[in-house]
Amino acid sequence: MLRFMDWTVVAMGCVLILGSLGSRWWERAKISKGDTPDPHMRYLRAWLPLLMGLGMISAKVPGLLHAPHPVVEIVDALNFVLAVTVLIFAIRSGRRFLRPRSTT
């Protein structure tokens, strides 16, 4: 049962990555029709799910494939760097949304 739950986390990471790629494709289709995209939301919709999906996959796959311990440690270190990157993206986007707007 535990392996099934671990593989569902991997599948959810794959869905996030596919959703990110679909979002990028959708934005490109809208641009080709002449619409003007919101650059802040475009950036957030494209990169945040991609990075979160990669983090979910890299957290579970080495253990599920019975990788050697050094490989698991290296992937965990890379996953930590990825988590810090996502945190920085979230803080930057939060600052954009919470910034006071000028009323002029």
C-alpha positions in Angstrom: 0.0 0.0 0.0 2.8 2.4 0.8 4.4 1.9 -2.6 1.1 2.8 -4.2 0.9 6.1 -2.3 4.5 6.9 -3.2 3.8 6.3 -6.9 0.7 8.5 -6.7 3.0 11.4 -5.5 5.2 10.8 -8.5 2.1 10.8 -10.8 0.9 14.0 -9.2 4.3 15.5 -9.9 4.0 14.4 -13.6 0.6 16.0 -13.8 2.0 19.3 -12.4 4.8 19.2 -15.0 2.3 18.5 -17.8 0.0 21.3 -16.5 3.0 23.7 -16.6 3.8 22.7 -20.2 0.1 23.0 -21.1 0.0 26.5 -19.5 3.0 27.6 -21.6 1.4 26.2 -24.7 -1.9 28.0 -23.9 -0.1 31.3 -23.4 1.7 31.0 -26.7 -1.6 30.2 -28.5 -3.2 33.3 -26.9 -0.2 35.5 -28.0 -0.4 34.2 -31.6 -4.1 35.3 -31.6 -3.0 38.8 -30.6 -3.9 38.9 -26.9 -1.5 40.6 -24.5 -0.6 38.2 -21.6 0.0 39.3 -18.0 3.8 38.8 -17.6 3.6 38.2 -13.9 1.0 35.5 -14.0 2.5 34.0 -17.0 5.8 33.6 -15.2 4.1 32.2 -12.1 1.8 29.8 -14.0 4.7 28.4 -16.1 7.4 27.9 -13.6 5.9 27.2 -10.2 4.0 24.0 -11.2 7.1 22.9 -13.1 9.4 23.3 -10.2 7.0 21.8 -7.7 6.4 18.8 -9.9 10.2 18.2 -10.3 10.5 18.4 -6.5 7.8 15.9 -5.9 9.3 13.5 -8.5 12.9 13.9 -7.3 11.8 13.3 -3.7 10.3 9.9 -4.3 11.8 8.3 -7.4 15.3 7.4 -6.1 13.9 5.6 -3.1 11.3 3.8 -5.2 14.0 2.6 -7.6 16.2 1.5 -4.8 19.1 3.8 -5.7 22.3 3.7 -3.8 22.5 6.0 -0.7 24.9 8.5 -2.3 22.6 9.0 -5.2 19.7 9.6 -2.8 21.7 12.1 -0.8 22.7 14.0 -4.0 19.1 14.1 -5.2 17.9 15.3 -1.8 20.5 18.1 -1.8 19.3 19.2 -5.3 15.7 19.0 -4.1 16.6 21.3 -1.2 18.0 23.8 -3.7 14.8 23.5 -5.7 12.7 24.1 -2.6 14.6 27.3 -1.8 14.1 28.4 -5.4 10.4 27.9 -5.2 10.3 29.7 -1.9 12.1 32.7 -3.5 9.6 32.7 -6.4 6.7 32.6 -4.0 8.1 35.5 -1.9 8.7 37.6 -5.0 5.2 37.0 -6.4 3.7 37.6 -2.9 5.5 40.9 -2.7 4.1 41.9 -6.2 0.5 41.1 -5.1 0.8 42.7 -1.7 2.5 45.9 -2.8 0.4 49.0 -2.4 -1.0 50.3 -5.6 -0.8 54.0 -6.5 -4.1 55.7 -7.0 -2.9 58.4 -9.4 
